[in-house]
Amino acid sequence: MRTLLRLAFDGAPFCGWQIQPNDTTVQGELDAALAKLLRQEISSMGAGRTDTGVHAKEMYVHFDWNPELAKGIKDLEHLKYRLNRFIHPAIRVYDIREVAADWHARFDAVSRSYEYCLCDTGSPFYRKSAWMVEELPDINRMNEAAQLLLDATDFASFCKNGSDNKTTLCDVRRAEWVRDGEIWVFHITADRFLRNMVRAIVGSLYEVGRGKWSVEEFAQRLEEKNRGAMGTSAPAQGLYLSEVTYNNL
């Protein structure tokens, strides 16, 4: 039976989403917990991959299992209850349901949204969940540069060197900074993202905001399609996968 999970996680304790030998990962913890409860090997598939320290407010996952082998599990709600009591405390499952046998958490997603948090107030409550900066950059200039992303199609300038992406084409549909209490939040939505893309974009926008580059220079560097021409990636702890959308849910 193919089953969907909608979950969230604090990325701080994990070396990213994907299973890695000898490292604690979200997928590794999830698969191990499910295997223990369902008494069978489980190999989950997430809507995407997150790097070390990156969080998720919403992640969709699917996995296949045989209910006949899962003795002691009454139904899916019972499985969710048991899973939340058993799994790593930095992971929380919010929804569980049966889906079609060909439904796919990754390939059926039509868009993904990320948020990146920037804190300039020195608040101790955001030390592990935002990029703490001493001085607020020029957000208006950063938003002006961010709007250029909506007209771009090739994001090779923000692709981590050595990545195995078959294409660097993406359709960015939203890119803007919005004030939210003590922090500024960068909202970005696209059909797909390259590895390290959002953190590279934020780091590059920051160079515009602090006056190192003009908006025009940012545009020129974007056209170069060269990762070395852009800024250093922003710290991982400020990044959140915030939403994944589907047409078939």
C-alpha positions in Angstrom: 0.0 0.0 0.0 1.4 3.4 -0.9 1.0 5.9 1.9 1.6 9.6 2.1 3.0 11.5 5.1 3.0 15.3 5.6 5.6 16.2 8.1 7.8 18.9 9.5 11.3 18.9 11.0 13.9 21.0 12.8 17.0 20.5 10.7 19.5 21.3 13.3 20.2 17.7 14.5 20.4 16.3 11.0 22.9 16.0 8.2 20.2 16.8 5.7 17.2 14.8 4.4 18.9 12.0 2.4 20.2 8.8 4.1 24.0 8.9 4.5 26.3 6.2 6.0 27.2 7.0 9.6 25.2 10.2 9.7 21.9 11.1 11.3 19.5 12.2 8.6 15.7 12.8 8.5 15.1 10.1 6.0 17.2 7.7 7.9 15.4 8.3 11.2 12.0 8.1 9.4 12.7 4.9 7.6 14.2 3.3 10.7 11.1 4.2 12.8 8.7 3.0 10.1 10.6 -0.3 9.7 10.4 -0.9 13.4 6.7 -0.2 13.7 5.7 -2.0 10.5 8.1 -4.9 10.8 9.4 -4.6 7.3 12.0 -2.7 5.3 10.9 0.8 4.3 12.4 3.1 1.7 10.7 6.5 1.7 10.7 9.1 -1.0 10.6 12.8 -0.1 9.4 15.8 -2.2 12.9 17.1 -2.2 16.3 17.1 -0.4 17.4 19.5 2.2 21.0 20.1 3.2 22.6 19.9 6.7 20.8 22.2 9.1 18.0 23.2 6.8 14.4 23.0 8.2 11.1 22.0 6.7 7.7 23.4 7.7 6.1 21.1 5.2 7.6 18.0 3.6 5.6 15.3 1.7 6.8 11.7 1.7 5.5 8.5 0.3 6.4 4.9 1.1 5.2 1.4 0.2 4.4 -1.3 2.8 2.4 -4.5 3.3 -0.3 -4.1 6.0 -0.4 -7.8 6.5 3.1 -7.8 8.0 2.4 -4.8 10.3 0.9 -6.7 13.3 -0.3 -4.3 16.0 -1.1 -1.4 13.7 -4.9 -0.9 13.6 -5.1 1.8 10.9 -3.3 4.8 9.5 -4.2 7.1 12.3 -2.9 4.5 14.8 0.3 4.4 12.8 0.6 8.2 12.9 0.1 8.2 16.7 2.7 5.4 17.2 5.2 7.1 14.8 5.0 10.4 16.5 5.8 8.8 19.8 8.6 6.7 18.4 10.4 9.0 16.0 13.1 11.5 16.6 11.6 14.5 18.6 12.8 17.0 15.9 10.4 15.3 13.4 6.6 15.6 13.6 4.0 13.9 11.3 0.9 15.9 10.8 -1.0 13.9 8.2 -1.1 10.4 6.8 -3.3 8.9 4.1 -3.4 6.2 1.4 -2.6 7.4 -2.1 -2.7 5.8 -5.6 0.0 3.3 -6.3 1.6 5.6 -8.9 1.5 8.8 -6.8 5.0 10.2 -6.3 6.0 12.8 -3.6 8.8 14.2 -5.8 7.7 13.9 -9.4 4.1 14.9 -8.8 5.0 18.2 -7.1 4.2 21.2 -9.2 5.8 23.8 -7.1 7.9 24.2 -4.0 8.3 27.2 -1.7 11.1 28.2 0.6 11.5 30.9 3.3 14.8 32.3 4.4 14.9 34.2 7.7 17.2 37.2 8.4 17.4 38.8 11.9 19.0 42.2 12.5 17.7 42.8 16.0 20.0 40.5 17.9 17.1 38.6 19.4 18.4 35.5 21.2 15.3 33.5 20.0 16.5 33.3 16.4 20.2 32.3 17.0 19.5 28.8 15.7 16.7 29.6 13.2 17.8 32.7 11.3 20.9 34.4 9.8 22.0 36.9 12.5 23.4 40.0 10.9 24.9 43.0 12.7 23.4 45.6 10.4 20.3 45.5 8.3 21.1 45.6 4.5 19.0 47.7 2.1 15.9 45.5 1.7 14.5 47.7 -1.1 17.6 47.1 -3.2 17.5 43.4 -2.4 13.9 43.2 -3.5 14.7 45.1 -6.7 17.4 42.6 -7.5 15.1 39.7 -6.5 12.6 40.7 -9.1 15.1 39.9 -11.8 14.8 36.3 -10.8 11.2 36.2 -12.1 12.4 36.8 -15.7 15.4 34.5 -15.5 15.2 30.9 -16.8 18.7 29.5 -16.3 20.0 29.5 -12.7 23.4 28.0 -13.3 24.8 31.0 -11.4 23.2 29.5 -8.2 24.0 25.9 -8.8 26.5 24.2 -6.4 29.6 23.1 -8.3 29.7 19.4 -8.9 25.9 18.9 -8.7 24.4 16.2 -10.9 21.5 18.4 -12.2 20.4 17.4 -15.7 19.3 21.0 -16.3 19.7 24.3 -14.6 16.4 25.7 -15.9 13.8 26.8 -13.3 10.6 28.8 -13.3 10.7 31.2 -10.3 7.2 32.5 -9.6 7.8 34.5 -6.4 10.9 36.2 -4.9 10.5 38.9 -2.3 11.5 40.0 1.2 8.7 40.6 3.7 9.0 41.9 7.3 7.6 39.5 9.9 8.0 40.8 13.5 11.7 40.8 14.4 12.9 39.2 11.2 12.9 39.7 7.5 11.7 36.6 5.5 12.7 35.9 1.9 9.9 34.1 0.1 10.7 32.2 -3.1 8.5 29.8 -5.1 9.5 27.8 -8.2 8.6 24.6 -10.1 12.0 23.2 -9.0 15.2 24.2 -7.2 18.8 23.3 -7.8 21.0 22.1 -5.0 22.0 25.0 -2.7 20.1 27.4 -4.9 18.1 29.3 -2.3 21.1 29.9 0.0 23.2 31.1 -2.9 20.5 33.5 -4.0 20.1 34.9 -0.5 23.9 35.3 -0.1 24.1 37.1 -3.4 21.1 39.4 -2.6 22.9 40.3 0.6 25.8 41.6 -1.4 23.4 43.9 -3.2 21.8 44.9 0.1 25.1 45.8 1.8 26.2 47.9 -1.2 29.0 45.7 -2.5 27.1 45.2 -5.9 24.6 47.4 -7.7 21.4 45.8 -8.9 22.8 46.2 -12.5 25.9 44.3 -11.5 23.8 41.5 -9.9 21.9 41.3 -13.3 25.3 41.0 -15.1 26.5 38.3 -12.8 23.2 36.4 -13.2 23.7 36.3 -16.9 27.3 34.9 -16.6 25.8 31.5 -15.4 28.9 31.0 -13.3 28.6 30.1 -9.6 31.9 31.8 -8.9 30.5 35.1 -10.0 27.9 35.1 -7.2 28.0 35.5 -3.5 28.8 33.1 -0.7 25.9 30.9 0.4 23.9 32.1 3.3 24.0 30.0 6.5 21.8 26.9 6.5 19.9 27.6 9.8 17.9 30.4 8.2 16.4 28.2 5.5 13.0 26.4 5.6 11.1 24.4 3.0 7.7 26.0 3.6 5.3 24.5 1.1 5.0 21.8 -1.6 2.0 21.9 -3.9 0.3 19.1 -6.0 -2.5 19.0 -8.5 -3.5 15.5 -7.6 -4.1 15.7 -3.8 
